[in-house]
Amino acid sequence: MAAVAAPTELAPSPLLPEGFGVPPSRWIHPATRFRELLRTEPYLFGPGVYDPMGAQLVMYHRFKAVYFSGYSFAIGHLGTTDMDLYSGPEIADGARRAVSALRKFQLTMAVGDPAKGVEPRILDIPPVVVDMDAGYGNIFNVQRQTELLVTAGVAAAHIEDQVLPKRCGHIGGKALVPATEMIGKLRMMRAVADDLGRDDFTVIARTDGLSAIDAPEPARGLELAIDRACRYLETGIPDLVWCEFPTSDRGPVETFADQVHRRYPEASFAFNWSSSFKWYLDPDPLTFAELGDLGFKFIFITLGGQHAAGHGLSTLLAAMAERQEQGYIELQRREFEPGADIPTRSHHEFSGVPYHHLVGKAYDAARLGREFVEALPEEKVV
């Protein structure tokens, strides 16, 4: 769910000029915050992004979680599909940069732009959940990847039970590893997080059993997906279980939740409200609130940010191809029309120029512009 109000209690930070503050939640670890949100919210929605700027936009609009999508990362950084073509350290570094960018963004927004009368925008930092694919190898690859994610400040990660190289959940020909192998990877994730002092790091187990064409078990389809989910929950390791569904049909979703809850009443689920489905054609699409009632505590749209970026840039390029500079002028009109809240319309504010200027002055940094130079005693101006 998105937040509806800004926090009111503020605390100073040595990274802010005197008189400015941020919410005390800044110093609560993202893993701790994520667990608390899962416990207290009817459901938690995390828009899917693939870079720091996308994560900052999610934060600007006060969503309480960020989903760092593997498929989006593949498209955004390699221009390719989701078939294990990037390495674990690559996406871990992307997630690390997103977490760092969110912490910096909280500071830059907390300053606003005093010179232009722009009030501070007080924002909580949303915890980041990261795609871990199938672990990029054996349990020792999982060990390394989990360590990279935990030390990056990520709140949660999900791992899936596909044979390597894995495929996007909506690409055909998927095969599953034995359940015992998947459980070994889950155990390693939990062990690494605990060893690093983060027993609150959330482990999400994904099964592609519903649409897999090959698996060690004789069962197939929904029966296999339910069995795999229950086998993972039996270990007590995963905090959430995610079944990847191949269509937007509500029937399999409701059956999956019901059957798993019969054996594990307290089980919580994750749900990919996938952009692969034509939800606008569905006469009765599942709502987030309905999913929350079924026990789906974390909901995300993996490629939401990628689709939005593609739509926006394509709209601009088509307009400029037809009307040259007028196409860009039209974009500016939409950005600055009354009532519009497009933070990137002023890259000056969004990227934190006022923050850097004020903090630079406070730290006596040189070369920050004429205002700083003119404030120096005359004999110090070179």
C-alpha positions, -999 to +999 in steps of 0.1 A: +000+000+000+011+036-006+016+059+024-010+086+027+008+111+049+043+123+056+059+115+089+059+143+114+086+134+139+120+145+126+156+139+137+188+157+128+215+141+107+252+151+104+246+149+066+220+177+067+224+215+073+213+227+107+176+231+110+166+202+087+157+167+097+146+132+085+123+106+100+140+085+127+131+054+106+162+063+086+182+044+112+160+013+113+174-014+091+153-021+059+149-057+068+134-048+101+111-022+085+100-047+058+090-073+084+071-047+104+052-036+073+043-072+064+030-076+099+009-044+101-003-037+065-032-056+049-008-061+020+024-044+008+028-033-028+062-027-043+064-011-078+089-029-100+120-009-110+155-016-123+177+014-115+182+040-088+162+068-104+131+044-107+135+036-070+137+073-061+104+079-080+088+051-061+100+067-029+089+102-040+053+089-044+054+074-009+052+037-017+063+016+012+084-009-007+105-012-039+108-043-060+141-045-079+131-067-109+154-091-126+136-091-159+136-053-159+173-053-150+180-076-180+161-052-203+174-020-188+210-030-186+216-056-213+187-050-236+177-087-235+152-111-220+152-128-186+172-160-191+201-157-166+222-136-190+234-113-163+254-124-133+245-123-096+271-097-087+257-074-115+222-073-101+235-071-065+255-040-074+224-025-091+204-031-059+232-017-038+233+015-058+195+017-055+196+014-017+223+040-015+204+063-039+173+061-016+193+071+014+207+101-005+173+110-019+158+112+016+184+139+024+180+159-008+143+159-005+145+169+032+162+202+022+138+212-006+151+244-023+151+273+002+162+298-024+131+291-045+107+286-017+103+249-023+094+232+010+112+201+022+095+168+013+098+144+042+100+108+030+105+074+046+130+051+029+111+021+014+128-013+019+141-030-013+132-065-024+155-081-050+151-108-076+177-136-069+167-158-099+177-194-092+208-185-072+232-184-102+247-218-094+249-242-065+246-234-028+279-216-027+268-192-054+237-187-033+260-181-003+279-154-022+248-137-036+230-136-003+260-120+013+262-094-014+225-086-010+224-085+028+255-063+030+240-040+004+211-032+028+184-051+009+154-062+030+144-094+012+152-116-018+134-144-036+149-175-051+132-200-075+132-237-081+141-237-118+169-256-135+197-233-146+198-213-167+164-201-155+137-186-177+112-158-172+082-173-154+061-167-185+085-183-211+078-219-220+100-249-214+107-245-177+121-273-157+125-277-119+154-289-098+146-315-071+128-300-041+157-311-019+181-289-040+158-259-037+155-265+001+193-266+003+195-231-013+168-218+010+188-231+040+219-214+027+201-181+023+188-182+058+222-193+072+241-165+055+216-138+066+217-151+102+255-153+102+256-116+092+233-107+121+202-102+099+178-128+112+151-104+100+161-107+064+131-120+045+135-151+024+109-157-004+107-191-020+093-191-055+080-222-074+074-224-111+057-258-106+024-246-121+037-243-156+068-264-156+070-291-182+097-311-164+102-320-127+114-350-107+079-356-093+051-372-113+027-344-105+022-314-128+004-281-129-014-267-098-009-300-078+029-297-082+029-260-073+009-267-041+031-296-032+063-276-037+050-247-017+041-270+012+075-287+011+093-254+013+070-242+041+076-274+060+112-264+065+102-233+084+126-212+063+107-191+038+088-161+052+068-159+020+060-183-008+055-172-044+038-193-070+043-180-105+009-181-123+008-182-161-025-163-165-046-137-148-073-162-139-084-159-103-094-196-099-059-211-096-048-182-073-077-188-049-072-226-051-035-223-044-040-201-013-068-223+000-050-256-004-018-243+012-036-227+040-053-260+048-019-274+058-002-241+069-029-217+081-003-190+089+014-191+055+019-158+037+024-154+000+040-131-026+022-123-059+034-111-092+006-089-106+023-095-139+024-070-168+026-101-191-012-104-186-037-082-204-054-071-172-074-044-191-092-072-210-099-093-179-136-089-169-129-095-133-092-087-125-078-096-091-075-065-069-046-059-045-071-058-017-086-092-027-051-107-028-043-093+006-075-110+020-062-143+005-029-140+023-007-124-004+012-100+018+037-087-008+024-078-043+045-064-071+045-056-108+078-068-121+080-048-153+058-018-144+086+007-144+100-007-177+066-004-194+061+031-181+096+042-192+091+027-227+057+043-231+069+077-219+101+078-240+083+064-271+056+091-268+083+118-267+104+103-296+073+099-318+063+135-311+098+148-319+100+127-350+069+144-363+072+179-348+109+183-339+113+208-310+076+212-306+074+176-295+097+184-265+078+216-258+047+195-255+064+174-229+074+204-209+038+217-209+026+184-195+054+185-168+046+220-157+008+221-161-011+232-129-015+204-104+011+181-120+035+165-096+064+153-118+095+155-096+119+150-125+106+181-143+133+200-123+164+179-125+179+207-104+157+197-074+154+160-081+191+154-083+197+174-052+216+206-063+202+227-034+212+200-010+247+198-023+250+236-023+239+240+013+259+210+026+289+221+006+288+256+023+284+240+057+316+219+051+335+249+036+338+231+003+353+252-025+341+258-061+304+257-053+295+289-072+295+327-068+274+328-037+301+309-018+330+329-032+313+362-026+308+353+011+345+349+016+367+377+030+382+396+002+418+385+009+408+349+005+393+352-030+419+341-055 
